[in-house]
Amino acid sequence: MVQLHAEARLEQGHFTGRVEHLVSHQATHFESLEELVAFIVRVVTEQQTP
């Protein structure tokens, strides 16, 4: 689940909010698109590892 903060300005490239992986309950706040993507990659990779 991705929640964008009210002050996020996507058209200006300003991504800020909170992301949570609902299966593992891991969550974090992010201040950029890169941080958001890094969280997604990390969680998906962890879920694929037996």
Summary of the structure (lengths in Angstrom):
residues: 50
radius of gyration: 11.7
end to end distance: 23.4
largest distance: 39.4
contacts: 106
relative contact order: 0.20
helix: 38%
strand: 30%
